[in-house]
C-alpha cells in the first residue's frame, strides 16, 4: 500500500498492512507509532530518526 499523508499511514497501520510504502512530499514528516515488529527501508534523500531501543543500519551506495 502506498501512503502520502499521516492519515493514510495511520489507516494502513490500523488495517495491519504488511507492506507500506511512504511517498510523502519533501519536508513532510510521518510518524510510525505502531512499532510491533517494524522494518524501515529508506531510499533516495530520505531521512530516518530513531530513538529508544531502535536500531538503524546504513550502507553506502556508490
C-alpha positions in Angstrom: 0.0 0.0 0.0 1.3 3.5 -0.9 0.7 6.3 1.5 1.4 10.0 1.2 0.0 11.5 4.4 -0.1 10.8 8.2 -3.8 9.9 7.9 -3.1 7.4 5.2 -0.2 5.9 7.2 -2.4 5.6 10.3 -5.1 3.9 8.4 -2.7 1.4 6.8 -1.2 0.6 10.2 -4.7 0.1 11.7 -5.5 -2.2 8.8 -2.4 -4.2 9.6 -1.0 -3.8 6.1 2.1 -6.0 5.8 4.0 -3.6 3.4 3.6 0.2 3.4 5.5 2.4 1.0 5.6 6.1 2.1 5.8 8.6 -0.7 5.3 11.9 1.1 6.3 15.3 -0.3 9.7 16.7 0.7 9.6 18.2 4.1 6.6 16.2 5.2 7.3 14.1 8.4 5.3 11.0 9.1 5.5 9.2 12.5 5.3 5.4 12.9 3.6 4.8 16.2 2.6 1.1 15.8 6.0 -0.5 16.2 5.1 -4.1 16.8 7.8 -5.6 14.6 8.6 -3.0 12.1 11.3 -2.8 9.5 12.2 0.5 7.7 13.9 0.9 4.4 14.9 4.4 3.4 15.9 5.3 -0.2 16.9 8.4 -2.1 17.2 11.5 0.0 15.1 10.1 2.9 15.9 10.8 6.5 15.2 8.4 9.4 15.3 9.3 13.1 15.3 6.5 15.6 15.2 6.6 19.4 14.7 4.3 22.4 15.7 0.8 21.6 15.6 1.3 17.9 18.4 0.2 15.6 19.4 1.7 12.3 21.7 0.1 9.7 23.1 2.1 6.8 25.1 1.1 3.8 26.9 3.3 1.3 25.6 3.2 -2.3 28.2 4.0 -4.9 
